[in-house]
């Protein structure tokens, strides 16, 4: 099983709310990857891979999980709620239009 740290996200607006559409992630060997929301959802569901966020200030880790949006019924991803803002998937920096350069 591969493990990936997400460090940036792309979002898409769906009317009155938004979802993460893609993520930039780095694996244990330092290789940078780009995954669509669908890819992350499927990889977590299949038990193939794990994704997480580490807060740049707090250093705290939060696992990324799957869920179904109650507003639009889309299969989506989010980080576990732990009350630490900087490891929240929604608070990660944008991936700059799909350009993945690695974490800063």
URQUIQUI-V365202 format. One line per field, one symbol per residue. ss: DSSP state (H for helix, E for strand, L for the rest). Layout:
BEGIN
ss=???
END
This chain:
BEGIN
ss=LEEEEEEEEEEEEELLEEEEEEEEEEELLLLEEEEEHHHHHHHHHLLLEEEEEELLLLLLEEEEEEEELLLLLLEEEEELLLLLHHHLHHHLEELLLLLLLLLL
END
